[in-house]
């Protein structure tokens, strides 16, 4: 039996694990992209809410009490919406940081797997060369044994 077959199996296992990690890394990157879009959407909503809040300020104009009440009611609704969007954005940012950590962890694992694969490849090549040298040297011994009988 060839001793370097074990190395080939180890290399195949590393390749399989690498492919699995790359697939999960691609999924994490797509999730990251979606979260970035959601964060950007929250930011744009916050900007528009801020503009709406600014437009509600009462300048030194004489207004009726009912108008002030109505304006304060709209302002309270906008403030509540701003608070909800800030909360949503913060949750997205937390998810984003978790995904970033997972991506970094996957990248480190990929580097480790590539190093292992290189190590197994080198070991397999060395074992194959040793095995081939043993075959060659074994064949020479048989030829040397046969040669004296021929004389």
C-alpha positions in Angstrom: 0.0 0.0 0.0 1.2 3.5 -0.8 1.8 5.5 2.3 1.0 8.8 0.7 -2.7 7.9 0.2 -3.4 9.1 3.7 -2.0 12.5 2.7 -4.3 12.6 -0.3 -7.3 11.9 2.0 -6.1 14.7 4.3 -5.7 17.1 1.4 -9.2 16.2 0.2 -10.6 16.8 3.7 -8.9 20.2 3.9 -10.3 21.1 0.5 -13.8 20.1 1.6 -13.6 22.1 4.8 -12.2 25.1 2.8 -15.2 25.0 0.4 -17.6 24.8 3.3 -15.9 27.8 5.0 -15.9 29.7 1.7 -19.7 29.1 1.3 -20.5 30.3 4.8 -18.1 33.3 4.3 -20.1 34.2 1.2 -23.3 33.9 3.1 -21.9 36.1 5.9 -20.8 38.7 3.3 -24.3 38.8 1.7 -25.8 39.3 5.2 -23.2 42.0 5.9 -24.2 43.7 2.6 -27.9 43.6 3.5 -27.2 45.0 7.0 -25.2 47.9 5.5 -28.2 48.7 3.2 -30.6 48.6 6.2 -28.3 50.8 8.2 -28.1 53.3 5.3 -31.9 53.2 5.0 -32.2 54.0 8.7 -29.7 56.9 8.4 -31.7 58.3 5.5 -35.0 58.0 7.4 -33.4 59.7 10.4 -32.2 62.6 8.1 -35.7 63.1 6.7 -37.2 63.0 10.3 -34.7 65.6 11.4 -35.7 67.8 8.5 -39.4 67.3 9.4 -38.7 68.2 13.0 -36.8 71.3 12.0 -39.7 72.4 9.8 -42.1 72.1 12.8 -40.4 74.8 14.8 -42.6 77.7 15.5 -41.1 81.0 14.6 -42.3 84.2 16.3 -45.6 84.1 14.6 -48.9 84.5 16.4 -50.7 81.2 16.3 -53.7 79.8 17.9 -53.6 77.4 20.8 -55.1 74.6 18.7 -52.3 75.0 16.1 -49.7 74.7 18.8 -51.3 71.6 20.2 -51.4 70.0 16.7 -47.8 70.9 16.1 -46.7 69.5 19.4 -48.6 66.3 18.6 -46.8 65.9 15.2 -43.5 66.7 16.9 -44.1 64.0 19.5 -44.9 61.5 16.8 -41.8 62.4 14.9 -39.7 62.1 18.0 -41.1 58.7 18.7 -40.4 57.5 15.1 -36.8 58.9 15.5 -36.4 56.9 18.7 -37.7 53.7 17.0 -35.4 54.2 14.0 -32.4 54.8 16.3 -33.2 51.6 18.1 -33.5 49.7 14.9 -30.2 51.1 13.6 -28.5 50.2 16.8 -29.7 46.6 16.5 -28.5 46.5 13.0 -25.1 47.8 14.1 -24.8 45.1 16.7 -25.7 42.4 14.2 -23.1 44.0 11.8 -20.4 43.8 14.4 -21.2 40.2 15.1 -21.0 39.3 11.5 -17.7 41.2 11.1 -16.3 39.1 14.0 -17.6 35.9 12.3 -16.1 36.9 9.0 -12.7 37.5 10.6 -12.9 34.2 12.4 -13.8 32.4 9.1 -10.9 34.1 7.4 -8.5 33.0 10.1 -9.8 29.4 9.8 -9.3 29.6 6.0 -5.7 30.6 6.5 -5.1 27.8 8.9 -6.7 25.3 6.5 -4.6 26.5 3.6 -1.5 26.1 5.7 -2.5 22.6 6.7 -3.3 21.7 3.1 0.2 23.0 2.0 1.8 21.0 4.8 -0.1 17.8 3.8 0.7 18.4 0.1 4.4 18.7 0.9 4.4 15.7 3.1 2.5 13.6 0.5 5.0 14.6 -2.2 7.9 13.6 0.1 6.3 10.3 1.0 5.7 9.6 -2.7 9.3 10.4 -3.6 10.5 8.1 -0.8 8.2 5.3 -2.0 9.4 5.7 -5.6 13.0 5.7 -4.5 12.4 2.5 -2.6 10.8 0.9 -5.7 13.8 2.0 -7.8 16.3 0.7 -5.3 14.4 -2.5 -4.8 14.4 -3.1 -8.5 18.2 -2.5 -8.7 18.8 -5.1 -6.0 16.8 -7.7 -7.9 18.8 -6.9 -11.1 22.0 -7.3 -9.1 20.9 -10.6 -7.8 20.0 -11.9 -11.2 23.2 -10.7 -12.9 25.5 -13.1 -11.0 23.4 -16.0 -12.1 23.6 -15.1 -15.7 27.4 -15.2 -15.6 
